[in-house]
Amino acid sequence: MSEILREIIVRNRAGAAAAIPSVCSAHADVLCASMILAQELDQPLMIEATSNQVNQFGGYTGMTPADFVGFVHRLVAKTGTDRARILLGGDHLGPQVWRGGPVGTAMTNAKTLVADYVRAGFTKIHLDCSEGCAGEATQVDDSIAAQRSALLAKACRDAAPDPAALSFVIGTEVPPPGGGCEDEEDEIAPTSPMAAAATLAAHQAAFVAQGLSDLWPQVCGLVVQSGAEFSPASISHLPPSDDPGLRAVLADWPGVCFEAHSTDYQRPAAYPRLAGMGFAIHKVGPALTFAWRQAVYGLDLIAQISGLRLEPLSTVMERTMLARPSYWQGHYHADGAQALRMLRHFSYSDRIRYYWPEPEPRKAVDGLFAALRGRDLPEPALAQCFSPAVMARAKSLAPSYDNDQAQALVAAQVQTALLPYFFGCSGAT
């Protein structure tokens, strides 16, 4: 296990408000901004890829695990970030991508998936076998999920260049991953202490049954529902006082912490509170690409009013999303075409993020930055789209972006969304 991660978990278990942010994104601008911030604050940063994003067949990014590691390392070099502060993780690794087929085929693919991840250099592996395959329940029970997770842990150990470097996270949140609940009326109930304890016990028993007792101490985290969630159009904020009593469960499990998913968009006070509840890993993704989109849409508006752009970026994105609706259709539900259009562009789930790598959007964004490059945008215009804090941060970031004001503003917007995750740092303001 990484010494950085081990130290954070030890401090958290000792009662300190210690946690590491985990950025789940394959967006180069988001990752660069996150790395620069971690370097500025002298803090570690976890970067994770999901099985849908990155797998042996390319995922929706077109990258294999080895490709993604190379991609991250190039960004590390570009930003001047110390590579030692970056931890690489695989999120929700299991049979999910292939769950529409027979379980045998899905698990064979999942074993190849995790083996490729660890061979590529990922060391923090979230084993998630909670979803059923063809002919099974949507969510399988703890014992089945645990048995399958143990098989994947063995595949990791057998493939890893250094098995001792691996750390495992088990379990899953409810609702399933991908941007939280999609029903605006859903009540978000935290995982009960009894359910958390049962998941840990089931996985330990499965590891023992597979002859992996020696690997069990490398299980460092359990994913549970904290009560922090978001849907396409609303945020379920972590209750400021209610405590589900989860931390007491950890007393029987040395070296284990909780991992919080869907922590995007929470109020700043939520993050130290999550740490106090035993959550030492805080996952974030859509909030950062949401901030990136917010910034580029703002810059595009300024460019439109300035006469520098002919076609709005939002028009390009709408055309692209309608031409290939698979990433949003079935995820957004609204009364009327106008409301659905608003969700496509401005949803907290930020499913527009899947479209930025496509050729036409990429060309449009590149064109926007080219049109603004070398121009000193007036402060009153920027104030329509950016807060004073973002504008101040952009000025300090300018040297990192070759004094490109637009690029620095976008990075500052992303960093402002990520800053609350570094709640223990004096410079995180």
VEXDREN-2710 file (C-alpha; in Angstrom, 1 decimal):
% VEXDREN-2710
k/r/px/py/pz
1/MET/0.0/0.0/0.0
2/SER/1.1/3.5/-0.7
3/GLU/2.7/5.1/2.4
4/ILE/0.9/8.3/1.6
5/LEU/-2.5/6.6/1.7
6/ARG/-1.6/4.5/4.7
7/GLU/-0.5/7.6/6.7
8/ILE/-3.8/9.4/5.8
9/ILE/-5.9/6.4/6.9
10/VAL/-3.9/6.1/10.2
11/ARG/-4.4/9.8/10.9
12/ASN/-8.1/9.6/10.2
13/ARG/-8.5/6.5/12.4
14/ALA/-6.7/8.4/15.2
15/GLY/-9.3/11.1/15.0
16/ALA/-7.7/13.7/12.8
17/ALA/-9.7/15.3/10.1
18/ALA/-7.6/13.8/7.4
19/ALA/-8.6/12.8/3.9
20/ILE/-7.3/12.7/0.4
21/PRO/-9.3/14.0/-2.6
22/SER/-9.7/11.6/-5.4
23/VAL/-10.3/13.1/-8.8
24/CYS/-12.3/10.8/-11.1
25/SER/-11.8/12.4/-14.5
26/ALA/-10.1/11.9/-17.8
27/HIS/-10.3/15.5/-18.8
28/ALA/-6.8/16.9/-19.4
29/ASP/-7.6/20.5/-18.4
30/VAL/-9.3/19.3/-15.2
31/LEU/-6.4/17.0/-14.3
32/CYS/-3.8/19.7/-15.0
33/ALA/-5.6/22.2/-12.8
34/SER/-5.9/19.6/-10.1
35/MET/-2.3/18.7/-10.2
36/ILE/-1.1/22.3/-10.2
37/LEU/-3.3/22.9/-7.1
38/ALA/-2.0/19.8/-5.3
39/GLN/1.6/20.9/-6.1
40/GLU/0.9/24.5/-4.9
41/LEU/-0.5/23.2/-1.6
42/ASP/2.1/20.5/-1.2
43/GLN/-0.6/17.8/-0.9
44/PRO/-1.1/14.3/-2.4
45/LEU/-3.8/13.8/-5.0
46/MET/-5.5/10.6/-6.1
47/ILE/-6.5/10.3/-9.8
48/GLU/-8.9/7.5/-10.7
49/ALA/-10.2/6.0/-13.9
50/THR/-13.4/4.0/-14.1
51/SER/-14.1/0.7/-15.9
52/ASN/-16.4/2.5/-18.3
53/GLN/-13.8/5.2/-19.1
54/VAL/-10.7/3.0/-19.4
55/ASN/-10.5/-0.7/-20.0
56/GLN/-8.8/-3.3/-22.2
57/PHE/-11.1/-2.4/-25.1
58/GLY/-10.5/1.3/-24.8
59/GLY/-13.7/2.4/-22.8
60/TYR/-15.4/5.6/-23.9
61/THR/-12.1/7.5/-23.7
62/GLY/-10.4/5.1/-26.2
63/MET/-7.7/4.5/-23.6
64/THR/-6.4/1.2/-22.1
65/PRO/-5.1/1.3/-18.5
66/ALA/-1.5/1.6/-19.8
67/ASP/-2.6/4.5/-22.1
68/PHE/-4.2/6.3/-19.2
69/VAL/-1.1/6.0/-17.0
70/GLY/1.0/7.4/-19.8
71/PHE/-1.5/10.2/-20.3
72/VAL/-1.4/11.1/-16.6
73/HIS/2.4/11.0/-16.5
74/ARG/2.6/13.3/-19.5
75/LEU/0.3/15.8/-17.7
76/VAL/2.5/15.4/-14.5
77/ALA/5.5/16.4/-16.6
78/LYS/3.7/19.2/-18.3
79/THR/2.6/20.8/-15.0
80/GLY/5.8/20.2/-13.2
81/THR/4.0/18.1/-10.5
82/ASP/6.0/15.8/-8.3
83/ARG/5.0/12.3/-9.5
84/ALA/5.4/10.9/-6.0
85/ARG/2.3/12.9/-4.8
86/ILE/0.0/11.4/-7.5
87/LEU/-1.7/8.1/-6.6
88/LEU/-3.4/6.2/-9.3
89/GLY/-6.6/4.3/-8.7
90/GLY/-9.2/2.2/-10.5
91/ASP/-12.8/3.0/-9.6
92/HIS/-15.7/0.5/-9.8
93/LEU/-13.6/-2.3/-11.4
94/GLY/-15.7/-5.4/-11.9
95/PRO/-18.1/-7.0/-14.4
96/GLN/-20.3/-3.9/-14.8
97/VAL/-19.3/-3.0/-18.3
98/TRP/-20.2/-6.5/-19.5
99/ARG/-23.2/-7.1/-17.2
100/GLY/-25.6/-7.5/-20.1
101/GLY/-24.0/-10.9/-20.9
102/PRO/-23.4/-14.2/-19.0
103/VAL/-21.7/-13.9/-15.7
104/GLY/-18.8/-16.2/-16.8
105/THR/-17.9/-13.9/-19.7
106/ALA/-18.3/-10.8/-17.6
107/MET/-16.0/-12.1/-14.9
108/THR/-13.4/-13.3/-17.4
109/ASN/-13.3/-9.8/-18.8
110/ALA/-13.3/-8.3/-15.3
111/LYS/-10.2/-10.4/-14.4
112/THR/-8.4/-9.1/-17.5
113/LEU/-9.5/-5.6/-16.6
114/VAL/-8.0/-5.6/-13.1
115/ALA/-4.9/-7.4/-14.2
116/ASP/-4.3/-4.7/-16.9
117/TYR/-4.9/-1.9/-14.4
118/VAL/-2.3/-3.2/-11.9
119/ARG/0.3/-4.1/-14.6
120/ALA/-0.1/-0.5/-15.9
121/GLY/0.8/0.9/-12.4
122/PHE/-2.5/1.5/-10.7
123/THR/-2.2/0.6/-7.0
124/LYS/-5.4/1.5/-5.4
125/ILE/-8.1/-0.8/-6.7
126/HIS/-11.9/-0.5/-6.0
127/LEU/-13.4/-4.0/-6.4
128/ASP/-17.1/-3.6/-7.2
129/CYS/-19.0/-6.7/-8.2
130/SER/-22.3/-5.5/-6.8
131/GLU/-24.2/-5.4/-10.1
132/GLY/-25.8/-8.5/-11.5
133/CYS/-25.3/-10.0/-14.9
134/ALA/-27.7/-11.5/-17.4
135/GLY/-30.4/-13.5/-15.5
136/GLU/-29.4/-12.1/-12.1
137/ALA/-30.9/-9.5/-9.9
138/THR/-29.9/-5.9/-10.6
139/GLN/-27.9/-5.8/-7.4
140/VAL/-26.5/-9.1/-6.1
141/ASP/-26.2/-9.9/-2.4
142/ASP/-23.1/-9.3/-0.3
143/SER/-22.0/-12.9/-0.4
144/ILE/-22.0/-13.1/-4.2
145/ALA/-20.4/-9.7/-4.6
146/ALA/-17.7/-10.6/-2.1
147/GLN/-16.9/-14.0/-3.8
148/ARG/-16.4/-12.2/-7.1
149/SER/-14.4/-9.4/-5.6
150/ALA/-12.1/-12.0/-4.0
151/LEU/-11.5/-13.6/-7.4
152/LEU/-10.6/-10.2/-8.8
153/ALA/-8.3/-9.5/-5.9
154/LYS/-6.5/-12.7/-6.7
155/ALA/-6.2/-11.7/-10.3
156/CYS/-4.7/-8.4/-9.1
157/ARG/-2.1/-10.1/-6.9
158/ASP/-1.1/-12.5/-9.6
159/ALA/-0.6/-9.7/-12.2
160/ALA/0.9/-7.0/-10.0
161/PRO/4.6/-6.2/-10.4
162/ASP/4.7/-5.5/-6.7
163/PRO/1.7/-7.1/-4.9
164/ALA/2.6/-5.4/-1.6
165/ALA/2.0/-2.0/-3.2
166/LEU/-1.7/-2.8/-3.8
167/SER/-4.5/-1.5/-1.7
168/PHE/-8.1/-2.5/-2.1
169/VAL/-11.4/-0.8/-1.6
170/ILE/-14.6/-2.9/-1.5
171/GLY/-18.3/-2.3/-1.5
172/THR/-20.5/0.2/-3.3
173/GLU/-22.8/3.1/-2.6
174/VAL/-26.5/3.1/-3.1
175/PRO/-27.8/4.5/-5.5
176/PRO/-25.4/3.0/-8.0
177/PRO/-22.4/5.0/-9.4
178/GLY/-22.6/7.6/-12.2
179/GLY/-23.9/10.7/-10.7
180/GLY/-26.1/9.7/-7.8
181/CYS/-29.9/9.4/-7.8
182/GLU/-31.8/10.3/-11.0
183/ASP/-35.2/10.7/-9.3
184/GLU/-35.4/14.2/-7.8
185/GLU/-37.8/12.8/-5.1
186/ASP/-35.4/10.1/-3.9
187/GLU/-34.5/10.2/-0.2
188/ILE/-30.8/9.5/0.4
189/ALA/-30.4/7.3/3.4
190/PRO/-26.9/6.6/4.7
191/THR/-25.7/3.0/4.8
192/SER/-26.6/1.5/8.2
193/PRO/-23.8/0.4/10.5
194/MET/-25.2/-3.2/10.3
195/ALA/-25.0/-3.2/6.5
196/ALA/-21.5/-1.8/6.5
197/ALA/-20.3/-4.5/9.0
198/ALA/-22.0/-7.2/7.0
199/THR/-20.2/-6.2/3.8
200/LEU/-16.9/-6.2/5.5
201/ALA/-17.5/-9.6/7.1
202/ALA/-18.7/-11.1/3.8
203/HIS/-15.6/-9.9/2.0
204/GLN/-13.2/-11.1/4.6
205/ALA/-14.9/-14.5/4.6
206/ALA/-14.6/-14.6/0.8
207/PHE/-10.9/-13.7/0.9
208/VAL/-10.3/-16.5/3.4
209/ALA/-12.3/-19.0/1.3
210/GLN/-10.1/-18.1/-1.7
211/GLY/-6.9/-18.6/0.3
212/LEU/-6.2/-14.8/0.3
213/SER/-6.0/-14.3/4.1
214/ASP/-2.6/-12.7/3.6
215/LEU/-4.1/-10.2/1.1
216/TRP/-6.9/-9.1/3.5
217/PRO/-4.8/-6.6/5.4
218/GLN/-4.4/-4.7/2.1
219/VAL/-8.1/-3.9/2.1
220/CYS/-8.1/-0.3/3.2
221/GLY/-11.5/1.0/2.4
222/LEU/-15.2/0.4/2.3
223/VAL/-17.5/2.4/0.0
224/VAL/-20.7/3.3/1.9
225/GLN/-23.4/5.9/1.3
226/SER/-22.6/8.9/3.5
227/GLY/-25.8/10.9/2.8
228/ALA/-24.0/13.3/0.4
229/GLU/-25.5/12.9/-3.1
230/PHE/-26.6/14.8/-6.1
231/SER/-29.1/14.2/-8.9
232/PRO/-29.3/16.0/-12.3
233/ALA/-31.1/19.0/-10.8
234/SER/-30.5/19.0/-7.1
235/ILE/-28.0/18.4/-4.3
236/SER/-28.5/16.3/-1.2
237/HIS/-26.3/18.1/1.3
238/LEU/-24.6/16.1/4.1
239/PRO/-26.8/16.7/7.2
240/PRO/-24.8/19.0/9.5
241/SER/-25.7/17.2/12.7
242/ASP/-27.2/13.7/12.0
243/ASP/-24.6/11.0/12.4
244/PRO/-25.4/7.5/11.0
245/GLY/-23.0/6.0/13.5
246/LEU/-20.8/4.4/10.8
247/ARG/-17.5/5.2/12.4
248/ALA/-18.1/2.8/15.2
249/VAL/-18.1/-0.1/12.7
250/LEU/-14.4/0.5/11.9
251/ALA/-13.4/-0.3/15.5
252/ASP/-13.3/-4.0/14.6
253/TRP/-11.4/-3.5/11.3
254/PRO/-7.9/-2.1/11.8
255/GLY/-6.5/-0.2/8.8
256/VAL/-9.9/0.3/7.1
257/CYS/-11.5/3.7/6.4
258/PHE/-14.6/4.7/4.5
259/GLU/-14.6/6.0/0.9
260/ALA/-17.2/8.6/0.1
261/HIS/-18.5/8.8/-3.5
262/SER/-20.6/11.6/-5.1
263/THR/-19.2/14.2/-2.8
264/ASP/-19.5/16.8/-5.6
265/TYR/-21.1/20.2/-4.9
266/GLN/-21.2/19.8/-1.1
267/ARG/-20.8/22.9/1.1
268/PRO/-17.2/23.3/2.3
269/ALA/-18.0/22.3/5.9
270/ALA/-19.1/18.8/4.6
271/TYR/-15.6/17.6/3.9
272/PRO/-14.0/17.9/7.3
273/ARG/-17.3/16.5/8.7
274/LEU/-17.0/13.5/6.3
275/ALA/-13.4/13.0/7.6
276/GLY/-14.7/13.0/11.1
277/MET/-17.2/10.3/10.2
278/GLY/-14.4/8.0/9.1
279/PHE/-14.3/8.9/5.4
280/ALA/-10.6/9.3/4.4
281/ILE/-11.1/9.2/0.7
282/HIS/-13.4/11.8/-1.0
283/LYS/-14.3/11.2/-4.6
284/VAL/-15.1/14.1/-7.0
285/GLY/-15.6/14.2/-10.7
286/PRO/-18.7/15.8/-12.3
287/ALA/-18.3/19.0/-10.2
288/LEU/-14.9/19.6/-11.8
289/THR/-16.0/19.2/-15.4
290/PHE/-19.2/21.2/-14.5
291/ALA/-16.8/24.0/-13.4
292/TRP/-14.8/23.6/-16.6
293/ARG/-17.9/23.8/-18.7
294/GLN/-19.2/26.8/-16.7
295/ALA/-15.9/28.7/-17.4
296/VAL/-15.8/27.9/-21.1
297/TYR/-19.4/28.8/-21.6
298/GLY/-18.8/32.1/-19.8
299/LEU/-15.8/32.9/-22.0
300/ASP/-17.8/31.9/-25.1
301/LEU/-20.5/34.4/-24.1
302/ILE/-17.9/37.1/-23.8
303/ALA/-16.4/36.2/-27.2
304/GLN/-19.9/36.2/-28.7
305/ILE/-20.6/39.7/-27.4
306/SER/-17.2/40.9/-28.5
307/GLY/-17.8/39.7/-32.0
308/LEU/-15.0/37.2/-31.9
309/ARG/-17.2/34.1/-32.5
310/LEU/-19.9/33.3/-35.0
311/GLU/-21.4/30.1/-33.7
312/PRO/-22.0/29.7/-29.9
313/LEU/-20.3/26.8/-28.3
314/SER/-23.6/25.7/-26.8
315/THR/-25.0/25.3/-30.3
316/VAL/-22.1/23.0/-31.2
317/MET/-22.7/21.0/-28.1
318/GLU/-26.5/20.7/-28.6
319/ARG/-26.0/19.5/-32.1
320/THR/-23.4/16.9/-30.9
321/MET/-25.6/15.7/-28.0
322/LEU/-28.7/15.3/-30.2
323/ALA/-26.7/13.4/-32.9
324/ARG/-25.4/10.9/-30.3
325/PRO/-27.8/10.8/-27.4
326/SER/-26.7/7.6/-25.7
327/TYR/-24.7/9.4/-23.0
328/TRP/-27.7/11.4/-21.7
329/GLN/-30.9/9.6/-23.0
330/GLY/-32.4/7.6/-20.2
331/HIS/-30.5/9.6/-17.6
332/TYR/-32.4/12.9/-17.8
333/HIS/-36.1/13.1/-17.4
334/ALA/-38.0/16.4/-17.7
335/ASP/-41.3/17.8/-18.8
336/GLY/-40.9/19.4/-22.2
337/ALA/-38.1/19.9/-24.7
338/GLN/-36.8/23.1/-23.1
339/ALA/-36.4/21.6/-19.7
340/LEU/-34.6/18.6/-21.2
341/ARG/-32.3/20.9/-23.2
342/MET/-31.4/22.7/-20.0
343/LEU/-30.4/19.4/-18.3
344/ARG/-28.3/18.4/-21.3
345/HIS/-26.2/21.6/-20.8
346/PHE/-26.4/22.4/-17.1
347/SER/-27.1/19.2/-15.2
348/TYR/-25.2/18.5/-12.0
349/SER/-24.6/15.0/-13.4
350/ASP/-22.7/16.8/-16.2
351/ARG/-23.2/14.2/-18.8
352/ILE/-22.1/16.8/-21.4
353/ARG/-18.6/15.8/-20.2
354/TYR/-18.7/12.7/-22.4
355/TYR/-18.9/14.9/-25.5
356/TRP/-16.0/17.2/-25.1
357/PRO/-13.4/14.8/-26.6
358/GLU/-15.4/14.4/-29.9
359/PRO/-14.0/16.2/-33.0
360/GLU/-16.5/19.0/-33.4
361/PRO/-16.6/20.1/-29.7
362/ARG/-12.8/19.8/-29.5
363/LYS/-12.4/22.0/-32.6
364/ALA/-14.9/24.6/-31.2
365/VAL/-13.1/24.8/-27.8
366/ASP/-9.7/25.1/-29.4
367/GLY/-11.2/27.9/-31.6
368/LEU/-12.5/29.7/-28.6
369/PHE/-9.1/29.7/-26.8
370/ALA/-7.4/30.7/-30.1
371/ALA/-9.8/33.7/-30.5
372/LEU/-9.2/34.9/-26.9
373/ARG/-5.4/34.3/-26.9
374/GLY/-3.4/37.5/-26.5
375/ARG/-6.4/39.6/-25.6
376/ASP/-6.8/41.4/-22.3
377/LEU/-10.4/40.8/-21.5
378/PRO/-11.9/43.7/-19.5
379/GLU/-12.6/43.0/-15.9
380/PRO/-16.3/44.2/-16.0
381/ALA/-16.9/41.6/-18.7
382/LEU/-15.2/38.8/-16.8
383/ALA/-17.2/39.8/-13.7
384/GLN/-20.3/38.7/-15.5
385/CYS/-19.1/35.1/-15.5
386/PHE/-16.4/34.7/-12.8
387/SER/-16.3/35.5/-9.1
388/PRO/-13.7/37.8/-7.7
389/ALA/-12.0/34.8/-6.1
390/VAL/-11.7/33.0/-9.4
391/MET/-10.4/36.1/-11.1
392/ALA/-7.8/36.6/-8.4
393/ARG/-6.7/32.9/-8.6
394/ALA/-6.5/33.2/-12.4
395/LYS/-4.0/36.0/-12.1
396/SER/-1.7/33.9/-9.9
397/LEU/-2.1/31.0/-12.3
398/ALA/-1.2/32.9/-15.4
399/PRO/2.5/32.0/-15.4
400/SER/1.6/28.3/-15.3
401/TYR/-0.5/28.9/-18.5
402/ASP/2.0/31.0/-20.5
403/ASN/0.0/34.1/-19.4
404/ASP/-3.0/32.8/-21.4
405/GLN/-5.8/34.6/-19.5
406/ALA/-8.6/32.4/-20.8
407/GLN/-6.8/29.2/-19.9
408/ALA/-5.9/30.5/-16.5
409/LEU/-9.5/31.5/-15.8
410/VAL/-10.8/28.0/-16.7
411/ALA/-8.2/26.4/-14.5
412/ALA/-9.0/28.8/-11.7
413/GLN/-12.7/27.9/-11.9
414/VAL/-11.8/24.2/-11.6
415/GLN/-9.5/24.7/-8.7
416/THR/-12.1/26.8/-6.9
417/ALA/-14.4/23.7/-7.0
418/LEU/-11.6/21.4/-5.8
419/LEU/-10.2/23.7/-3.0
420/PRO/-12.7/22.6/-0.3
421/TYR/-11.3/19.1/-0.5
422/PHE/-8.0/20.4/0.8
423/PHE/-9.7/21.6/4.0
424/GLY/-6.6/20.9/6.2
425/CYS/-4.3/23.3/4.2
426/SER/-3.7/26.8/5.3
427/GLY/-3.4/27.8/1.6
428/ALA/-6.8/26.3/0.6
429/THR/-8.7/29.6/0.3
END
